[in-house]
Amino acid sequence: MSLCGAAFATEQRFPPPEFTETHHQVPHEQYPAPSAAAIQYLDVAVLFVALCLATFLALKLRSRNAVFALMVACLVYFGFWRKGCVCPIGAIQNVTLALADPGYTVPLVVLAYFLLPLAFTVLFGRSFCAAVCPLGAIQDAVVVRPVHVPHWLAAGLRVLAYAYLGGAVIFAAGAPAFLICRYDPFVGFFRVSGSLGMLLFGGVVLAVGLFVGRPYCRFLCPYGVLLQWMSRLSRRHLTITPSECTQCRLCEDSCPFDAILKPAPAREPESRRAGIRRLGWLLVLLPFLVAAGAGAGILAHAPLSRIHPTVRLAERVVLEKSGRLPDTTLESRTFYETDKPAEALLGQARAIRRQFRTGSILLGAFLGLVVGCRLLALSVRRKRTDYQPDRGGCFSCGRCIPYCPVEKKPESLETRDERAG
């Protein structure tokens, strides 16, 4: 989660009334109050140190046990002690809100949380996912009998993360509503509280995680999309073997996250015409997918906009004034008492819907582009001679390292110099 309170840590616009004749108590806010500044900067320092340690333990020390120990420590600190807040995943919404609303400034702590893991990822791979992220750690700890997810199915499920990222951006900019924070599946466990529905959702994710390694990280995490992009550009990355691969196949089933690419022998040569024809059809299909996604966004913008309270209130007022709803609600009665003309409220709702219409079209076109690019990627035939980590999907957790017999051999001075360089 992000620094939820920081987004709205200002004086209340409408102070709550004083209940002098009753025993009513004002309920607590949904999110915890912002931490003291010193604690927030301490969190950033701990995050930086943890990222450095995760990088060193995975890339230099190459110790799965050490990475696991750091993972447990980060789960305790960032998860159960800091209660999952601040978190780079939810910080996406703060950054989006700052870009959409000139009156909002991203707190420096949130900006640091958002940028630090991305910077480490573009340099060293997904060190944040390896041991620092509490959401990943709690899932990694429960994997007991992992099963293989077919490549085509995993590729399709990963589109959900792109949809979640796009939806979170739209709602943070247009509502503003922080969906990532609201529907975090594990925050209820970290805070030992929460609604029954969210606790059940988190329990289901962990139950699935017994057999499907890190399902939230692989198929839902919106920040994971950004990390995947950065990791493919990383200068250095975790390798399965410290030197050459001996094709022993011992690491083949070691990764519960299906992030190890197996050797792909050269297939029978394909005619140039067949390859060009397949690529041409996919390129022709791409704009149709983008257009179809944009069309779906147009159809979806009205129901999506109803998450905004102003839109819901405007629809309620119209129905009440037309007599189709005989009863009023607390929100509609409060609106009537302000003597604000209904036309002004409807004008605000129409403006918000226009914003959602634009955002929904962009989201639909983006998802169409994602699907098209995935089809293009699946159509490309690559030749591999060694077992290699998928640079985008690998969490740098080090599970594959103990399985490699080359890892257990003493290295020559020349090899160590090559690794150090």
C-alpha positions in Angstrom: 0.0 0.0 0.0 1.0 3.6 -0.4 1.3 6.2 2.2 -2.5 6.4 2.1 -2.9 9.1 4.7 -0.4 11.3 2.9 -2.7 11.7 0.0 -5.4 13.3 2.2 -3.4 14.4 5.2 -5.0 17.9 5.3 -7.5 19.6 7.5 -11.0 18.2 7.2 -13.1 20.3 4.9 -16.3 19.6 6.9 -15.4 18.9 10.6 -17.6 16.3 12.2 -20.4 17.5 14.5 -20.1 17.4 18.3 -22.5 14.8 19.7 -23.1 16.2 23.2 -26.4 14.4 24.0 -25.5 11.0 22.8 -22.8 8.4 23.2 -22.0 8.3 19.5 -18.3 8.1 18.7 -16.9 9.2 15.3 -15.6 6.1 13.6 -11.9 5.7 12.8 -10.7 6.5 9.3 -10.2 3.7 6.9 -6.4 4.3 6.7 -4.0 4.8 9.5 -2.7 8.3 10.3 0.5 9.3 8.6 3.6 8.3 10.6 6.0 10.8 12.1 8.5 12.2 9.7 11.4 10.5 11.4 9.7 7.1 11.1 9.0 7.7 7.4 12.6 8.6 6.6 13.7 5.6 8.6 11.5 3.4 6.4 13.2 4.8 3.3 16.6 4.1 4.8 15.6 0.5 5.7 14.2 0.1 2.2 17.5 1.2 0.6 19.6 -1.0 2.9 17.3 -4.0 2.2 17.5 -3.5 -1.5 21.3 -3.4 -1.3 21.4 -6.6 0.8 18.9 -8.4 -1.5 21.1 -7.5 -4.5 24.3 -8.6 -2.8 22.9 -11.8 -1.5 21.4 -12.8 -4.8 24.0 -11.7 -7.3 27.3 -11.9 -5.3 26.8 -14.2 -2.4 24.3 -16.3 -4.4 22.7 -17.8 -1.2 19.1 -18.8 -1.2 19.1 -19.2 2.6 20.4 -15.7 3.1 17.8 -14.3 0.7 15.1 -16.2 2.6 16.3 -14.8 5.9 16.2 -11.3 4.6 12.7 -12.0 3.2 11.4 -13.0 6.6 13.0 -9.9 8.2 11.3 -7.6 5.6 8.0 -9.4 6.0 8.1 -8.7 9.8 9.3 -5.1 9.4 7.4 -3.8 6.3 4.4 -6.1 6.7 3.5 -6.7 10.3 5.3 -3.9 12.1 4.8 -1.1 9.5 1.4 -2.7 8.5 2.1 -2.7 4.8 2.2 1.1 4.5 4.3 2.7 2.9 4.6 0.5 -0.2 5.8 1.1 -3.8 2.8 -0.8 -5.2 0.3 1.7 -3.8 2.6 4.7 -4.5 1.6 4.3 -8.2 -1.7 6.1 -7.2 0.1 9.0 -5.4 2.3 9.6 -8.5 -0.8 9.4 -10.8 -2.7 11.8 -8.6 0.2 14.3 -8.6 0.3 14.2 -12.4 -3.5 14.6 -12.7 -4.0 17.2 -10.0 -1.6 20.2 -9.9 -2.7 21.0 -6.4 -1.4 17.7 -5.0 2.3 17.1 -4.4 3.7 13.6 -3.9 5.3 13.3 -0.5 9.1 12.8 -0.8 8.8 9.5 1.2 6.3 8.1 -1.3 8.3 9.2 -4.3 11.4 7.5 -2.8 9.4 4.3 -2.3 8.2 4.4 -5.8 11.5 5.1 -7.5 14.1 3.2 -5.4 12.9 -0.4 -6.4 12.6 0.7 -10.1 16.2 2.1 -10.0 17.6 -1.1 -8.4 15.6 -3.2 -10.9 17.0 -1.5 -14.0 20.5 -2.1 -12.6 20.3 -5.5 -11.0 16.9 -7.2 -11.7 14.0 -7.6 -9.4 15.8 -7.3 -6.0 12.7 -5.8 -4.5 10.6 -8.8 -5.4 13.4 -11.2 -4.2 13.2 -10.4 -0.5 12.0 -6.9 0.3 8.3 -6.7 -0.8 6.1 -8.0 2.1 3.3 -9.0 -0.3 5.7 -11.2 -2.2 7.3 -12.6 1.0 4.0 -13.7 2.5 3.2 -15.6 -0.7 6.7 -17.1 -1.1 6.6 -18.5 2.4 3.5 -20.6 1.7 4.6 -22.3 -1.5 4.6 -26.1 -0.7 3.4 -28.0 -3.8 3.9 -25.8 -6.8 2.3 -26.8 -10.1 3.3 -25.7 -13.5 1.0 -23.2 -15.2 1.0 -23.6 -19.0 2.8 -20.9 -20.8 -0.2 -19.8 -22.8 -2.4 -19.6 -19.7 0.2 -17.6 -17.8 0.6 -15.2 -20.7 -3.1 -14.7 -20.7 -3.4 -14.2 -17.0 -0.7 -11.6 -16.9 -2.9 -9.3 -18.9 -4.9 -8.9 -15.7 -2.0 -7.1 -14.1 -2.0 -4.6 -17.0 -5.7 -4.1 -16.6 -5.3 -3.6 -12.8 -2.5 -1.1 -13.4 -4.6 0.9 -16.0 -7.7 0.8 -13.8 -5.7 2.0 -10.7 -4.3 4.9 -12.8 -7.8 5.9 -14.1 -9.4 5.8 -10.7 -6.5 7.6 -8.9 -6.7 10.4 -11.5 -10.4 10.6 -12.0 -12.1 9.7 -8.8 -9.7 10.0 -6.9 -9.9 6.5 -5.5 -7.0 4.3 -4.4 -8.1 0.9 -5.6 -4.8 -0.8 -4.9 -4.9 0.2 -1.2 -8.6 -0.7 -1.0 -8.2 -4.1 -2.5 -4.8 -5.1 -1.1 -5.4 -8.8 -0.3 -2.8 -9.0 2.5 -3.2 -5.7 4.4 -5.9 -7.4 6.6 -3.3 -9.9 7.8 -0.7 -7.3 8.4 -3.0 -5.1 10.5 -4.9 -8.1 12.1 -8.1 -6.4 11.0 -10.2 -5.6 8.0 -13.6 -6.5 6.4 -14.6 -10.1 6.2 -14.6 -10.0 2.4 -11.0 -8.7 2.1 -9.8 -11.3 4.7 -11.5 -14.0 2.7 -9.9 -12.7 -0.5 -6.5 -12.7 1.1 -7.0 -16.2 2.4 -8.1 -17.4 -1.1 -4.9 -15.9 -2.6 -2.7 -17.6 0.0 -4.6 -20.9 -0.5 -4.0 -20.7 -4.3 -0.4 -19.8 -3.5 0.1 -23.2 -1.9 0.1 -24.6 -5.4 0.6 -21.6 -7.8 3.7 -19.7 -6.8 3.1 -16.0 -6.0 -0.2 -15.7 -7.9 -0.7 -12.0 -6.9 2.8 -11.1 -8.0 2.6 -12.9 -11.3 -0.9 -12.2 -12.4 -2.2 -9.1 -10.5 0.5 -6.9 -9.1 0.4 -3.5 -11.0 3.8 -2.5 -9.8 5.1 -5.8 -11.1 4.3 -4.7 -14.6 6.7 -1.7 -14.2 9.3 -4.0 -12.6 9.1 -6.5 -15.4 9.7 -3.7 -18.0 12.7 -2.4 -16.0 14.1 -5.9 -15.3 14.3 -6.7 -19.1 16.6 -3.6 -19.3 18.8 -4.5 -16.3 22.5 -4.3 -16.7 23.1 -7.3 -14.4 20.8 -10.1 -13.5 20.7 -13.2 -11.5 22.0 -16.3 -13.4 21.2 -19.9 -12.7 24.8 -21.0 -12.9 27.9 -18.9 -12.0 29.6 -19.9 -15.2 28.8 -22.2 -18.1 25.6 -24.3 -18.1 26.3 -28.1 -18.2 22.8 -29.1 -19.3 22.3 -31.3 -16.2 18.6 -30.3 -16.0 18.7 -30.3 -12.2 17.3 -26.8 -12.1 14.5 -27.5 -14.5 11.8 -27.9 -11.9 13.4 -25.7 -9.1 11.5 -22.5 -9.9 7.8 -22.5 -8.7 7.2 -19.3 -10.6 7.9 -20.8 -14.1 10.6 -18.1 -14.6 13.3 -20.5 -16.0 13.6 -20.7 -19.8 14.5 -24.1 -21.0 16.8 -24.8 -23.9 14.9 -24.5 -27.2 16.5 -26.5 -30.0 16.4 -25.1 -33.4 13.3 -26.1 -35.2 13.0 -27.1 -38.8 13.8 -24.1 -41.0 10.7 -22.1 -41.8 10.4 -20.5 -45.2 10.9 -16.8 -45.3 7.5 -16.4 -46.9 5.7 -18.2 -44.1 7.4 -16.1 -41.4 6.6 -12.9 -43.2 3.0 -14.0 -43.7 2.5 -14.8 -40.0 4.1 -11.5 -39.0 2.0 -9.6 -41.5 -1.3 -11.1 -40.3 -0.4 -10.2 -36.7 0.5 -6.6 -37.6 -2.8 -6.3 -39.5 -4.6 -7.7 -36.4 -2.9 -5.3 -34.0 -4.8 -2.1 -34.9 -8.1 -4.0 -34.8 -7.3 -5.2 -31.3 -6.5 -1.6 -30.2 -9.7 -0.4 -31.8 -11.8 -3.2 -30.2 -10.2 -2.3 -26.8 -11.1 1.4 -27.3 -14.6 0.4 -28.2 -14.9 -1.7 -25.0 -13.7 1.3 -23.1 -16.4 3.5 -24.5 -19.0 1.0 -23.4 -17.5 0.6 -19.9 -16.9 4.2 -19.0 -20.4 4.8 -17.6 -20.4 2.0 -15.1 -16.8 2.8 -14.2 -17.6 6.4 -13.5 -20.2 5.4 -10.9 -17.4 4.8 -8.5 -17.1 8.5 -8.1 -19.5 9.8 -5.4 -20.5 12.9 -7.3 -21.7 10.7 -10.3 -23.6 8.4 -7.9 -25.2 11.4 -6.1 -26.2 13.1 -9.4 -27.9 9.9 -10.6 -29.7 9.5 -7.3 -30.9 13.1 -7.3 -32.3 12.8 -10.9 -34.2 9.6 -10.0 -35.6 11.2 -6.8 -36.7 14.3 -8.6 -38.4 12.3 -11.3 -40.3 10.3 -8.7 -38.8 7.0 -9.7 -37.2 6.7 -6.2 -39.7 7.7 -3.5 -37.1 7.6 -0.6 -34.1 9.9 -0.1 -30.7 9.0 1.3 -28.4 10.8 3.7 -26.3 12.0 0.8 -29.2 13.3 -1.2 -30.8 15.0 1.8 -27.5 16.7 2.6 -27.3 17.9 -1.0 -30.8 19.4 -0.8 -30.0 21.2 2.4 -27.1 23.0 0.6 -29.5 24.7 -1.7 -27.2 24.0 -4.6 -29.0 23.8 -7.9 -29.3 20.3 -9.3 -28.0 21.6 -12.7 -24.6 22.4 -11.2 -24.4 18.9 -9.7 -25.3 17.3 -13.1 -22.7 19.5 -14.8 -20.0 18.2 -12.4 -21.1 14.6 -13.0 -21.0 15.1 -16.8 -17.5 16.5 -16.6 -16.4 13.6 -14.5 -17.9 11.1 -16.9 -16.0 12.8 -19.8 -12.8 12.2 -17.9 -13.7 8.6 -17.4 -14.7 8.2 -21.0 -11.2 9.4 -22.1 -9.5 7.3 -19.5 -11.5 4.2 -20.4 -10.8 4.6 -24.1 -7.1 4.9 -23.4 -7.2 1.9 -21.0 -9.1 -0.3 -23.6 -6.7 0.7 -26.4 -3.7 0.0 -24.1 -5.0 -3.5 -23.2 -5.6 -4.2 -26.9 -2.0 -3.2 -27.6 -0.8 -5.5 -24.8 -2.7 -8.5 -26.2 -1.4 -7.8 -29.7 2.2 -7.5 -28.5 1.9 -10.7 -26.5 0.7 -12.5 -29.6 3.7 -11.1 -31.5 6.0 -12.3 -28.8 4.5 -15.8 -28.8 4.9 -16.0 -32.5 8.7 -15.3 -32.4 10.8 -18.5 -32.4 14.0 -18.2 -30.4 16.8 -20.6 -30.1 18.4 -21.2 -26.6 21.2 -23.6 -25.8 21.2 -23.1 -22.0 18.8 -22.8 -19.1 18.3 -19.1 -18.5 16.1 -17.0 -16.2 13.3 -15.0 -17.8 14.7 -11.5 -17.2 11.3 -10.0 -16.9 9.5 -12.7 -14.8 12.4 -13.8 -12.6 12.1 -12.6 -9.0 15.8 -13.1 -8.2 14.8 -15.3 -5.3 17.7 -17.7 -5.7 15.7 -20.9 -5.5 17.4 -22.3 -8.5 21.0 -21.7 -7.3 21.3 -24.7 -4.9 20.3 -27.1 -7.7 23.2 -26.2 -9.9 26.3 -28.5 -9.5 28.5 -25.9 -11.1 27.7 -23.7 -8.1 29.2 -26.2 -5.7 32.5 -26.4 -7.6 35.4 -24.2 -6.4 35.9 -21.4 -8.8 39.1 -20.4 -10.4 40.6 -17.0 -9.8 39.9 -16.1 -13.4 36.2 -17.0 -13.1 35.9 -15.0 -9.9 37.5 -12.0 -11.5 35.0 -12.3 -14.4 32.1 -12.4 -12.0 33.4 -9.5 -10.0 33.8 -7.5 -13.2 
